[in-house]
Amino acid sequence: MNKSIIQTANAPAAIGTYSQAVRVDHTVYMSGQIGLDPASMQMVDGIEAQIHQVFKNLAAVATAAGGSLADVVKLNVFLTDLGHFPRVNEIMAGYFSQPYPARAAVGVAALPRGALVEADAVMALE
């Protein structure tokens, strides 16, 4: 097994005891990203801005791991209000193209830093 830690300044630094991503052989496990701006480490305002920032942060980690969002095979989305799910779908279409990754969407009571949305991903690389 070949295991390496992925870290980039283009995504928010870990705010706990975890890595931004871990690559094991050809699979990259990306930690959950919330709507933190990596430069300021402050939460962006509003659900739309947070959704965009989550996907930008995941894209930055994917790039640091040697891939892109096109290589994502599984995406988990966590929302404090499932009423925002249609907006996630609309915005996600700007970051992913067909064939889309497998995905789960889960309603949660709360997220770190008061985030409205969080997403993690699994990426497969050759």
C-alpha positions in Angstrom: 0.0 0.0 0.0 1.3 3.4 -1.0 -0.2 6.1 1.3 0.5 9.9 1.1 -1.0 13.0 2.7 -2.4 15.7 0.4 -2.1 19.3 1.6 -2.6 22.6 -0.3 -2.7 26.3 0.7 -5.4 26.7 -2.0 -8.0 25.1 0.3 -8.7 25.9 4.0 -6.2 24.5 6.4 -7.5 21.6 8.6 -9.3 23.0 11.7 -9.0 19.7 13.6 -7.1 16.4 13.7 -7.4 15.5 10.1 -5.7 15.9 6.7 -7.2 17.7 3.7 -6.9 14.4 1.8 -5.2 11.0 2.0 -4.1 9.2 -1.2 -3.9 5.4 -1.0 -2.6 3.9 -4.2 -5.0 5.3 -6.9 -7.8 6.5 -4.5 -7.9 9.9 -2.8 -10.2 10.4 0.2 -11.0 14.1 0.5 -12.0 15.4 3.9 -15.2 17.5 4.2 -15.0 21.1 3.0 -17.2 23.9 4.2 -17.5 27.4 2.8 -14.3 28.8 4.3 -12.2 31.1 2.1 -8.7 29.6 2.3 -7.0 33.1 2.3 -9.0 34.5 5.2 -10.2 31.3 6.9 -13.5 33.1 7.2 -16.9 31.7 6.2 -18.3 33.2 3.0 -21.8 34.6 3.3 -25.0 32.9 2.2 -25.9 29.4 0.9 -25.0 30.1 -2.7 -21.6 31.5 -1.9 -20.9 28.6 0.5 -21.9 26.0 -2.1 -19.5 27.5 -4.6 -16.7 27.8 -2.0 -17.2 24.1 -1.0 -16.7 23.0 -4.7 -13.8 25.4 -5.2 -12.1 24.0 -2.0 -12.7 20.4 -3.2 -11.3 21.3 -6.6 -8.2 22.7 -5.0 -7.6 19.6 -3.0 -8.3 17.4 -6.1 -5.7 19.4 -8.1 -3.1 19.1 -5.3 -3.7 15.3 -5.4 -3.0 15.2 -9.1 -6.6 15.1 -10.3 -9.7 17.2 -10.8 -13.4 17.1 -10.0 -13.8 15.0 -13.1 -12.1 12.2 -11.2 -14.5 12.3 -8.3 -16.4 9.0 -8.1 -18.4 9.6 -4.8 -19.6 12.8 -3.3 -21.4 13.3 0.1 -23.2 16.5 0.7 -24.4 17.6 4.1 -27.0 20.4 4.5 -28.5 22.0 7.5 -31.6 22.7 5.4 -32.5 20.2 2.8 -34.6 22.9 1.2 -31.2 24.1 -0.3 -30.8 20.8 -2.2 -32.1 22.1 -5.5 -29.6 24.9 -5.4 -26.8 22.4 -4.7 -27.9 20.6 -7.9 -27.9 23.8 -10.0 -24.5 24.9 -8.8 -23.0 21.5 -8.9 -23.7 21.3 -12.6 -21.2 24.1 -13.1 -18.4 22.1 -11.4 -19.2 18.5 -12.6 -20.2 17.1 -15.9 -21.6 13.8 -17.0 -21.1 11.1 -16.0 -21.7 12.6 -12.5 -20.2 10.9 -9.4 -22.3 8.8 -7.1 -23.8 11.1 -4.4 -25.6 11.2 -1.1 -27.3 14.2 0.4 -27.9 14.2 4.1 -29.8 16.7 6.3 -27.9 17.5 9.5 -28.6 19.5 12.6 -25.4 21.5 12.5 -22.0 21.8 10.8 -18.6 23.2 11.9 -18.3 27.0 12.1 -22.0 27.4 11.5 -21.7 26.2 7.9 -24.8 25.7 5.9 -23.2 23.0 3.6 -20.3 20.6 3.7 -19.1 18.0 1.2 -16.5 15.3 1.1 -15.4 13.2 -1.9 -13.6 10.1 -3.1 -11.5 10.4 -6.2 -10.1 7.7 -8.4 -6.8 8.3 -10.2 -4.9 6.2 -12.7 
